[in-house]
Amino acid sequence: MEWKVGGWELPEEISCVIRTDEVKTGKVKEFTYKSTHYAQRKVAELINKGGHDITICTHDTVHFIPHDFADDDDN
């Protein structure tokens, strides 16, 4: 069965799609993962690196992590 989330259909074999928008340059990249484990590692890497707005689309939901997310934790 395929699911539609926000107008997108994810095949069963895909765990999630990660879309990054680099704040300074405006470059957009998308990463597709079959494994949740590797997707979590990529998200952690992007948060630690900083400077990216991150959108994560799974079969159940869509999450948005703003580029200043890590800065909010310092307050």
N, C-alpha and C positions, 0 to 999 in steps of 0.2 A: 504494500500500500504506500502511496506517496502522499505527503502532507503539503498543504499550502500554508505558508507563514508570510504574511505581509505581501501576498501576491507571488511568492516564489515557491516552487515545488522542489523539495529535496528528495532525491532517490533514497531508498532504504539503506543502501550501502554507505551513504554519507552521514557522518556524525554531526558535522557542523561546517559552516562557512564563516570565515573571519574576514571582515573588510576593514582596511586601515586607510585613514586619510591623514597624510603628513601635514601638520598644521602650517609649517613654514613654506613648503613648496607646493602644496595642494595635490601632490601625487597620491593616487589611489591604487592600492594593491589588494588582491583577494587571495585567500588561502583556503583550500578545501581539505578537510581531514576526515578520514574513515575512523580514526581512533580518538576517543575523547581525551585520553592521556596526552597525546602529542598536541592536541589543540590547547589543552590547559597550559602546557609548557610554552607554547607560542604566545599565548595571552600574557603570561607572567613575564616573558622576555620583552614584549612590547611595552608593558606597563613600566618595567624597570628602565627601559631605554628612554621612555618619555617622548613627548612631541607628536603623538598620534591619537586621533579620535578612533576608537575601535567599536565596530558593530559586530556582534556575534549572533548568528542565526542558527538555531537548532530546530529539531522537529516540533518542539513545543512552544518556543518563544523566541523573541528577539531582544537582545540586551545591547545597551549603548554605554560605553565607558569613555568619558571625555578625557582630553589630553591632560588636564590638570587634576585628574583623579588622585594621583600619588601625593600631590601638594596638599590636598584636603586632609590627609591622614596626619600631616605634621602639625596641624593646629590643635 
